[in-house]
Amino acid sequence: MRTPFLLVTRSCKAIHRLQHSAFVSPVSALYRHQTISVLRNSSTVSCKDDRSYYITTPIFYVNASPHLGHLYSAVIADCLHRYKLLQGFNSKFATGTDEHGLKIQQAAEAAGKDPLTFCTDVSERFKHLFNSCNISYTDYIRTTEQRHHQAVKHFWSVLWNKGLIYKGSYEGWYSTQDESFLTALQVGDAVDSSGNEIKVSLESGHKVEWMKEENYMFRLSAFRSQLLDWLKGNPRAIQPEIFYQVVLKWLQEDLPDLSVSRQRSRLQWGIPVPGDAEQTIYVWLDALVNYLTVAGYPDIHNQWWNVAHHIVGKDILKFHAVYWPAFLLGAGLPLPQTIYVHSHWTVGGKKMSKSLGNVVDPLERSKQFTTDGMRYFLLRQGVPDSDSDYTDDKAFKLLNAELADSLGGLLNRCTAPALNPAQIYTAFCPQSFPSEQGGRAVGEDYHMLEAVKNLPAVVEQHYESMHVYKALEVISACVRQTNGFVQRHAPWKLERSDITDQRWLDTIIHVSLECLRMYGTLLQPVVPEISDKLLSRLGVQPDERGLADVNFLPKIRGMDCPFEGRVLGSDTGVLFTRLDNLDIDKQNPKKTKKAKK
Ligand code: MSP
């Protein structure tokens, strides 16, 4: 019974090795693509169970409305989820809201609402934003749900029964905004808006307070060497590399035990410690377990828990890369496969905050830029390694240049009735564009083909390492090259009555449509609506849009092209309507001005 399973696993690994080699050495990738597709197709069925994938966003605090940074975390995760589905994985994608803790309790009080009603209202706002932006989560978790309470209590009991939690007392700094304990070295002096001297977290800038209370402690210090071993043995566990190095450094410093409960008298809004009604479980322990709850913990989590990947912002790295793995090691559970870390969006070089009046509302912007426009901008401009600054102006310039003019323009050219009166996927003529130079195509055309042919391997590699901006950069460069190809050969100047000219014209269109098919397929994780519109216009059916179906320009290798001769889709609408920046300024004068300062 064991052998077939081993064979399946090996064949999946072989595919990954092949994919990798196609990237490292792009020469003769036309042939290699074939091999990959055949292998993928033949292995899809047998690999299915082995190819599960589980991706999560952080769960979002409900003390305030969603902003652009929150949407960014969700869009990255959505992109990876969609990309895995395209690869044929069985992917699960969880997001949701973090609803317990002191700051939520205080926000509900300030709003004059009972905590659950308050949480439900804000949680719905997040859900609405995500639904509007096509975040295709498969599970939306709220920490106030029963299934989660059960998972947290069970998890706590496992740690308790293993002697990893003990009753102690904590004395030190606490930041309610970050729901985080800090050492003296992490705290500095500051002055608040009323001129009072206060202590703040050096990392977040949030106010901290001295607290002293009896509570439960987790033996975090006992896990330092295991955590170091894990990271040293898995150098890609935390990406990008700069954040991996940050965590290694933390682990070389002092790692004191961690307080994992608060006195109930101070914090009522949370899950009570099992067996001690006087204590509430620390909100971060509670929140982190959400990833297990969604996986089906404690009963049926194995399928998903072995393949978990987390997307997190840099501000919550320690919770995910130190506390969480230590809790999991304590509970005897596997560690996440990857923690992908992203940096932040600033506005005018500053952190978004209500008091600065520079919070960017993602819902409002996605109405102006369209949902796909918003998604494209965030993923094209957001760099995981360092912060990115948001301006409306940048967004509208980028979207007009790359989506409206470049990609939309290319589609228009190839489908315009003047050049393509029959409205079909025109025929490719091998004499006009032979596999080796000698026809009417020139050297630059062959370079373009080489770049587009290698695109899936390059793009997959970038998606895989969460460098989505790099994937979009190379796609955008190829779109420009294809526009250059059309421009160079000016098909509108060809003499239609001449049969060789007509064949060459059809070939130019065929090659351009093949390039567009590649771009549409590879862009699906980022701009699902635009990709759908583009692929539908090309006549590519929904079951022909997987990464394994991408087989580029088969005619140049003397193979059949299933699309050749097909009637194009009937939706002739504009792919992406040019944005008018004046509209943005008119609709949002105050915010735009502030944001530009
Ligand atoms: N509730 C915790 C996470 C618990 S996960 C077990 C939390 N919530 S949060 O709402 O404050 O942040 C959620 C995510 O939004 C984090 O990944 C955070 O980094 C991200 N962002 C918050 N502000 C951001 C920007 N300005 N830019 C980009 N992402 C930012 O932390």
Residues whose N, C-alpha, C, O or C-beta is under 5 A from the ligand:
A	BS01	MSP	P58 I59 F60 Y61 G69 H70 Y72 S73 D98 A287 L288 V312 G313 K314 D315 I316 S343 H344 W345
